[in-house]
């Protein structure tokens, strides 16, 4: 799956997670999340897979060029 950095930022915002929360749930360092979101680092495949999996477990899904709630009952 090809997920853009903009989609990652949007998904995190949709879940109202801090970058620290995403890092904790994805089991990556918080600086990794921050660097990725700012475009200061190139994501490694394993890191991206963990981040995407954490966001999907949180209740979002990535489709095409966007991101949306998995469940229409998800509250923001």
GROMACS elastic network, one bead per residue, 0.5 to 0.9 nm:
[ bonds ]
;  ai    aj funct       b0    kb
    1    49     6  0.87686   500
    1    62     6  0.87578   500
    2    64     6  0.88046   500
    3     6     6  0.82682   500
    3     7     6  0.63051   500
    3     8     6  0.71500   500
    3    48     6  0.83581   500
    3    52     6  0.79920   500
    3    62     6  0.72773   500
    3    63     6  0.87614   500
    3    64     6  0.86890   500
    3    65     6  0.77421   500
    3    66     6  0.87715   500
    4     7     6  0.51300   500
    4     8     6  0.64798   500
    4     9     6  0.88440   500
    4    65     6  0.77704   500
    4    66     6  0.89767   500
    5     9     6  0.63001   500
    5    10     6  0.85910   500
    5    36     6  0.69814   500
    5    37     6  0.59143   500
    5    38     6  0.83897   500
    5    39     6  0.75987   500
    6     9     6  0.51501   500
    6    10     6  0.61312   500
    6    11     6  0.85674   500
    6    37     6  0.75362   500
    6    66     6  0.88915   500
    7    11     6  0.59901   500
    7    12     6  0.85304   500
    7    62     6  0.76495   500
    7    65     6  0.74204   500
    7    66     6  0.62281   500
    7    67     6  0.61733   500
    8    11     6  0.51406   500
    8    12     6  0.61871   500
    8    13     6  0.85613   500
    8    37     6  0.74545   500
    8    51     6  0.82570   500
    8    52     6  0.76233   500
    8    55     6  0.81768   500
    8    67     6  0.84077   500
    9    12     6  0.52250   500
    9    13     6  0.61572   500
    9    14     6  0.85661   500
    9    37     6  0.64359   500
   10    13     6  0.50613   500
   10    14     6  0.60145   500
   10    15     6  0.86579   500
   10    66     6  0.85458   500
   10    67     6  0.70538   500
   11    15     6  0.63184   500
   11    16     6  0.85374   500
   11    17     6  0.88872   500
   11    55     6  0.67656   500
   11    56     6  0.87709   500
   11    60     6  0.65747   500
   11    61     6  0.82672   500
   11    62     6  0.84233   500
   11    67     6  0.62295   500
   11    68     6  0.75844   500
   11    69     6  0.86532   500
   12    15     6  0.52183   500
   12    16     6  0.60905   500
   12    17     6  0.54361   500
   12    18     6  0.72913   500
   12    19     6  0.76930   500
   12    22     6  0.72643   500
   12    55     6  0.70501   500
   13    17     6  0.62735   500
   13    18     6  0.79884   500
   14    17     6  0.78655   500
   14    60     6  0.79954   500
   14    67     6  0.87928   500
   14    68     6  0.81529   500
   14    69     6  0.79782   500
   14    76     6  0.69258   500
   15    18     6  0.89547   500
   15    55     6  0.80896   500
   15    58     6  0.71114   500
   15    59     6  0.75980   500
   15    60     6  0.78127   500
   15    69     6  0.88392   500
   15    75     6  0.88504   500
   15    76     6  0.71296   500
   16    76     6  0.75642   500
   17    20     6  0.78231   500
   17    21     6  0.56622   500
   17    22     6  0.63455   500
   18    21     6  0.50602   500
   18    22     6  0.64132   500
   18    23     6  0.86026   500
   19    22     6  0.51377   500
   19    23     6  0.61053   500
   19    24     6  0.85963   500
   19    30     6  0.64675   500
   19    31     6  0.86422   500
   19    33     6  0.62611   500
   19    34     6  0.66312   500
   20    23     6  0.50296   500
   20    24     6  0.61250   500
   20    25     6  0.86287   500
   20    29     6  0.83082   500
   20    30     6  0.53503   500
   20    31     6  0.86002   500
   20    33     6  0.79847   500
   20    34     6  0.87895   500
   21    24     6  0.51173   500
   21    25     6  0.61870   500
   21    26     6  0.84972   500
   21    30     6  0.83632   500
   22    25     6  0.51587   500
   22    26     6  0.59159   500
   22    27     6  0.81970   500
   22    28     6  0.83560   500
   22    30     6  0.78758   500
   22    33     6  0.75811   500
   22    51     6  0.72809   500
   22    54     6  0.72160   500
   22    55     6  0.75578   500
   23    26     6  0.51402   500
   23    27     6  0.56777   500
   23    29     6  0.57450   500
   23    31     6  0.83539   500
   23    32     6  0.78165   500
   23    33     6  0.62696   500
   23    51     6  0.76515   500
   23    54     6  0.89183   500
   24    27     6  0.50547   500
   24    28     6  0.65693   500
   24    29     6  0.75946   500
   24    30     6  0.75219   500
   25    28     6  0.79650   500
   25    50     6  0.86576   500
   25    51     6  0.79886   500
   25    54     6  0.58294   500
   25    55     6  0.83930   500
   26    29     6  0.87403   500
   26    47     6  0.82002   500
   26    49     6  0.88205   500
   26    50     6  0.51558   500
   26    52     6  0.80494   500
   26    53     6  0.73630   500
   26    54     6  0.51535   500
   26    55     6  0.80915   500
   27    30     6  0.89323   500
   27    47     6  0.88663   500
   27    50     6  0.72970   500
   27    51     6  0.81621   500
   27    54     6  0.87879   500
   28    31     6  0.84527   500
   28    32     6  0.67271   500
   28    33     6  0.75278   500
   28    47     6  0.71255   500
   28    50     6  0.78757   500
   28    51     6  0.79546   500
   29    32     6  0.52506   500
   29    33     6  0.69287   500
   30    33     6  0.52649   500
   30    34     6  0.64110   500
   30    35     6  0.86842   500
   31    34     6  0.50336   500
   31    35     6  0.59665   500
   31    36     6  0.84260   500
   32    35     6  0.52054   500
   32    36     6  0.60765   500
   32    37     6  0.85793   500
   32    41     6  0.78188   500
   32    43     6  0.85583   500
   32    47     6  0.86771   500
   33    36     6  0.51976   500
   33    37     6  0.61560   500
   33    38     6  0.86447   500
   33    51     6  0.84706   500
   34    37     6  0.52311   500
   34    38     6  0.62335   500
   34    39     6  0.85811   500
   34    40     6  0.84429   500
   35    38     6  0.52075   500
   35    39     6  0.60651   500
   35    41     6  0.54249   500
   35    42     6  0.85339   500
   36    39     6  0.50589   500
   36    40     6  0.60380   500
   36    41     6  0.52595   500
   36    42     6  0.67212   500
   36    43     6  0.64650   500
   37    40     6  0.76901   500
   37    41     6  0.84562   500
   38    41     6  0.78645   500
   39    42     6  0.71902   500
   43    46     6  0.83695   500
   43    47     6  0.65131   500
   43    48     6  0.61880   500
   44    47     6  0.53321   500
   44    48     6  0.62210   500
   44    49     6  0.86489   500
   45    48     6  0.51863   500
   45    49     6  0.61201   500
   45    50     6  0.87068   500
   46    49     6  0.50917   500
   46    50     6  0.62905   500
   46    51     6  0.86759   500
   47    50     6  0.52268   500
   47    51     6  0.62190   500
   47    52     6  0.85963   500
   48    51     6  0.50646   500
   48    52     6  0.59521   500
   48    53     6  0.83368   500
   49    52     6  0.52234   500
   49    53     6  0.59581   500
   49    54     6  0.85242   500
   50    53     6  0.51207   500
   50    54     6  0.61300   500
   50    55     6  0.86770   500
   51    54     6  0.51577   500
   51    55     6  0.62744   500
   51    56     6  0.86189   500
   52    55     6  0.51423   500
   52    56     6  0.60747   500
   52    57     6  0.84914   500
   52    61     6  0.89260   500
   52    62     6  0.86503   500
   53    56     6  0.50853   500
   53    57     6  0.60205   500
   53    58     6  0.84786   500
   54    57     6  0.50616   500
   54    58     6  0.61564   500
   54    59     6  0.88957   500
   55    59     6  0.66065   500
   55    60     6  0.61244   500
   55    61     6  0.78783   500
   56    59     6  0.52050   500
   56    61     6  0.56196   500
   56    62     6  0.80042   500
   56    70     6  0.80008   500
   57    60     6  0.73338   500
   57    61     6  0.89838   500
   59    68     6  0.86728   500
   59    69     6  0.59276   500
   59    70     6  0.53928   500
   59    71     6  0.69497   500
   59    74     6  0.75898   500
   60    67     6  0.67132   500
   60    68     6  0.55323   500
   60    71     6  0.78756   500
   61    66     6  0.85702   500
   61    67     6  0.56874   500
   61    68     6  0.55238   500
   61    69     6  0.60867   500
   61    70     6  0.55161   500
   62    65     6  0.75604   500
   62    66     6  0.59598   500
   62    68     6  0.66027   500
   62    69     6  0.88392   500
   63    66     6  0.54362   500
   63    67     6  0.60185   500
   63    68     6  0.77650   500
   64    67     6  0.81283   500
   68    71     6  0.87492   500
   69    72     6  0.63532   500
   69    73     6  0.85022   500
   69    74     6  0.65811   500
   70    73     6  0.87374   500
   70    74     6  0.77684   500
   71    74     6  0.55307   500
   72    75     6  0.83283   500
